[in-house]
Amino acid sequence: MQMHTPTLLLVNILVTAVLGIGMGIVARRSRRDGMVWWAWAMGAQTLTYLLFALRGQISDWLSVVLANTLLVATFALFAEGLCEFQQRPARRWLIWGPVLAMPLLVTLLMSHPQARPQLATLLLSFQSLVLLQLIIARRHATPGGGQYFVVAGLVMIILALLLRFVAALSGQVDLNQVTASHPAHAFSVLMSTLIIVLIAMGLVLMTKEQADVRNHNLAMQDDLTGLSNRRSIQQVLTQQIALARRGHRPLALLLIDIDYFKQINDTHGHLSGDQALRDVAGCLRERLRAQDLVGRWGGEEFIAILPDTDAVGAQALAEDLRAAVAQARFSGVDGQSLKMTISIGLHALELSSGNERDDMIGAADRALYLAKQNGRNRVEEL
């Protein structure tokens, strides 16, 4: 059965238009990184194939020059969206250079119709390789499997363009007759439709997977300080206790409380109290090691998990934290100086005991209470 190229072109136009409208609705209702660019890319692709379908019925300036320019612009818009999605600067000379070059080169080659599609094939292959490089370079930073759909689509584009280029050089097909019911043209349009659906699926899946990661991070993060929240700390502590027992490695826990924090709220206001929490959180984060995890336990309390740290090492680190906060200069939102100190309760895991997460937290809490009872601004261990 011979495939009818104009019908396939119509299907391509409708499918791409629907995908573009869908992406535009998603981008408008809830801001998605890159989705606006991708919606515009789908729009450019739709208009491109509409102009291709009208070749011979409208001016060549529209069906050839503008259509080919829009086609390379489609790839540029996809690249812009990908850079925005990856939160990386876009090298616009690399992305938009082919878009600027295409109308000039096509115009110069108007008297050489056989060379025009070969030129377009080379530029599109170059743009596909640029897109492929953008994804591969950040593949480890991009969550999920959506990116592999996009990679598969780009590889298929490159292979299809290579086949078109070889067919054109061999003289087996005239690439300018895009609406002719030739098997090569029909196959090209059909593949284009399948590829654009595959890439669109991948892009939408990428944004969904990234949103899932962000939502998970938000669920595990304290809004005020940016530190891990109570739920996250509990999960990590459970894991670290299991790792410590399995590997016979030390583990210590610090429970930290800002001394006389209520007085800061009463004297300087709750906004200054919030600023004090952020400042202390920043100080703790700076002084702790990369292997440690600090989080907000609740109110003015913080908690720090110290892997591979025995009681002696934890004591030294806790003293360093206490001294750092005591010596730091803080100020409230009113600009007034705030003098703050912290009390710390320390507990090191005893591998021979059957203590679990709640036991460690309870011991650190009792040590913190002891530090408060003994005058504050000190470290106590249990």
Secondary structure, DSSP 4 states (H G I P E B T S, - for coil): ----HHHHHHHHHHHHHHHHHHHHHHHHHS--TTHHHHHHHHHHHHHHHHHHHTBTTB-HIIIIIIHHHHHHHHHHHHHHHHHHHHT----HHHHHHHHHHHHHHHHHTTT-TTHHHHHHHHHHHHHHHHHHHHHHHTTTTS-SSHHHHHHHHHHHHHHHHHHHHHHHHHTS--TT-TTS--HHHHHHHHHHHHHHHHHHHHHHHHHHHHHHHHHHHHHTB-TTT-SB-HHHHHHHHHHHHHHHHHHT--EEEEEEEETTHHHHHHHH-HHHHHHHHHHHHHHHHHHS-TT-EEEEEETTEEEEEEET--HHHHHHHHHHHHHHHHH--EE-TTS-EE---EEEEEEE--TTS---HHHHHHHHHHHHHHHHHTTSSSEEE-
